Amino acid sequence: MAKLKLGRLWRDLSDGCLQYWGGMGFTWDNPVSRAYRDSRIISIAGGADEVMLTIISKYMGILPKRAK
Ligand SMILES: Cc1cc2nc3c(=O)[nH]c(=O)nc-3n(C[C@H](O)[C@H](O)[C@H](O)COP(=O)(O)OP(=O)(O)OC[C@H]3O[C@@H](n4cnc5c(N)ncnc54)[C@H](O)[C@@H]3O)c2cc1C
């Protein structure tokens, strides 16, 4: 749950920073640009967000069953 939340929060935060910085935030040598790119990895590596959602819903017993 923490990994899922962190991934989404970091993406949202870095997106907000980039929007605030405008064109300057988009340039390679700006740390905001780096943070924006790096934020994506939390939602991919070590199990994508969709995998985290599957695990959480399994624990909660609400994972939809496959149609037979
Ligand atoms: C920089 C970096 C460092 C890494 N370091 C390590 C490491 O140290 N150790 C290690 O073991 N691995 C490491 N990895 C691998 C990482 O764990 C995998 O990238 C990650 O598990 C996702 O697998 P994938 O890249 O094959 O994407 P895929 O499995 O092909 O997933 C692509 C997309 O498909 C969707 N998807 C995938 N599976 C499901 C599903 N079950 N249900 C619904 N949607 C799904 C998601 O949207 C996902 O983003 C690293 C990867 C990167 C990029």
The ligand as a Gaussian input file, in Angstrom:
#p B3LYP/6-31G(d) Opt

LIG

0 1
 C       16.029000       1.090000     -13.265000
 C       15.498000      -0.282000     -12.948000
 C       16.058000      -0.985000     -11.914000
 C       15.591000      -2.263000     -11.605000
 N       16.181000      -2.935000     -10.587000
 C       15.777000      -4.175000     -10.296000
 C       16.401000      -4.906000      -9.234000
 O       17.322000      -4.408000      -8.572000
 N       15.948000      -6.137000      -8.955000
 C       14.933000      -6.711000      -9.650000
 O       14.567000      -7.845000      -9.340000
 N       14.335000      -6.049000     -10.676000
 C       14.731000      -4.797000     -11.021000
 N       14.125000      -4.126000     -12.058000
 C       13.081000      -4.794000     -12.820000
 C       11.721000      -4.364000     -12.311000
 O       11.372000      -5.058000     -11.147000
 C       10.715000      -4.620000     -13.436000
 O       10.941000      -3.572000     -14.375000
 C        9.303000      -4.564000     -12.913000
 O        8.991000      -5.737000     -12.179000
 C        8.303000      -4.446000     -14.066000
 O        8.519000      -5.455000     -14.995000
 P        8.720000      -5.086000     -16.549000
 O        9.671000      -3.940000     -16.673000
 O        9.033000      -6.366000     -17.237000
 O        7.326000      -4.538000     -17.015000
 P        6.063000      -5.415000     -17.408000
 O        5.878000      -6.555000     -16.439000
 O        6.159000      -5.708000     -18.870000
 O        4.927000      -4.349000     -17.132000
 C        4.633000      -3.303000     -18.044000
 C        3.298000      -2.750000     -17.654000
 O        2.305000      -3.751000     -17.839000
 C        1.330000      -3.649000     -16.817000
 N        1.276000      -4.904000     -16.039000
 C        2.289000      -5.771000     -15.788000
 N        1.873000      -6.815000     -15.038000
 C        0.549000      -6.598000     -14.816000
 C       -0.441000      -7.325000     -14.112000
 N       -0.172000      -8.477000     -13.477000
 N       -1.703000      -6.807000     -14.071000
 C       -1.983000      -5.641000     -14.707000
 N       -1.082000      -4.918000     -15.398000
 C        0.172000      -5.381000     -15.450000
 C        1.706000      -2.488000     -15.939000
 O        1.048000      -1.317000     -16.365000
 C        3.191000      -2.339000     -16.178000
 O        3.662000      -1.044000     -15.927000
 C       14.551000      -2.834000     -12.364000
 C       13.980000      -2.095000     -13.414000
 C       14.437000      -0.850000     -13.710000
 C       13.818000      -0.088000     -14.870000

